């Protein structure tokens, strides 16, 4: 595998995992209120 292929692979991995991490942080700060389970009475 050439140097350019390794660099492109690293960029793609950082993009995918960075997007996943950003989505997780966003959902943690702003949970979906409509789908949150309601407390039992």
N, C-alpha and C positions, 0 to 999 in steps of 0.2 A: 504494500500500500504506500502510495506516494505521500509526500508532505502535504500537498494541497488537499488530498482526500482526507487526511487526518484532521486538518484544520476545518474543513467543511463539516466533518462528522462531529467535531467538538462544538461548532457553532450550532448545528442542528440539535444536539443534545441539550445545550444550554437553553435554547429557545423553547424546546418542549418542556423540560423540567422547570424552567423559570416560569413559564405560563401556568403550569400546574400549581406551583407554589404560590403564585400571585392569586390564582383562583381560590385556593384554600384559605389564604389570608383574608380575601374579600368576603368569602362566605362566613368565616369566623367572626368578622366584624359586623356584617350585615346578614344575619340569618334570614331565611325565607319564612316569614311569619305565617303565611297561609298554610304551609305544610307542617308546621310545628305541632307536635302532639298536644292535645288539650288535656288538662289535668282531670282525673276521675273524681266524681263527687260521691 
